[in-house]
Amino acid sequence: MEAERKVDCVGLYCPMPIVKTSQEIEKMGEGEVLEVIADDRGILNDMPAWCAKTGHEFLGIEERDGEFHVFVRKRKASEQT
């Protein structure tokens, strides 16, 4: 999957991958995709829950070489919760 931006959270543990995701997604345009790279298994549950809470679209997770590549699409302004 292609993303407009990436944020590297390898070596960071809860809650930092979500904090960094939130900070980065604020800089993005509506509908853009963010790729979050993490090695903390907590992201498998944390990111879908964060997306459900904030209204951003959780697009899925790919595991590659012990790292999780998580994809999130920024919600449109009209979809804000």
N, C-alpha and C positions, 0 to 999 in steps of 0.2 A: 504494500500500500504506500502511496506517495503522500508526503506531508509538506505543508508550507514551512513549518518550523519544527525544530527538535529541541528537546531539553534533556540533558544527561543527568540522571539521578543515581547513577551507579555508585554504590558505597554509601548511599543515604538511606535512612530508615524512617519509618513512620514517625511523625507525620510529614517529613520533609518532601517526599515526592509529590504529595498533594499540594503542599504549600507552593512549591516551585511551579507546578502545573497551573495553579490559580493565578500566580503572578504573570506567567508567560501568556496565558490565554487572554488576559486583560489587554495585552499589547496587540492582539490579533484582530483581523477583520471578521465580520460575520461569515459563517460558512467555511472558514479556513480550518484545516486539519493540523493538529499538533501531535507529534510523535514523542512519547515519553519513554525513555530507556532507563530501566531500573533492574536491580538484582534482588530486591527485597520482595519475597513472595507475598507480603501483605498487600501489594498493589493489585493482586488478582481479585481481592474483595473490595479494597478501598476505592479503586477508581470507578468501578460500576456504581457503587453507592454514592460517590461524590457527584457523578454525572446525573444520577437520578435526583439528587437533592438540588443541583444547580441548574438543571435543564439543558446542559450540554449533551451532545449525542455521543454515547459510548459506541465506538465502531469495532472494537475487538482487540485481541491480544495475540501476538506472535511470539513464540519462544525461540530464541536463537542463541546457541552456545552459552546457556546459563543465564541469559539476559531476557527480560521481558520487554517487548516493544508494544506499547499501548497507544492506541489511536483514538483521539477525541476530536469531534467537530464542534467548533464554537457555535452556540445557538444564535439565531437571528434576534435582533432587538425586539421584534414583535412576539418572540417566544419567551421573553424573560419572565421568571417566576416572581 
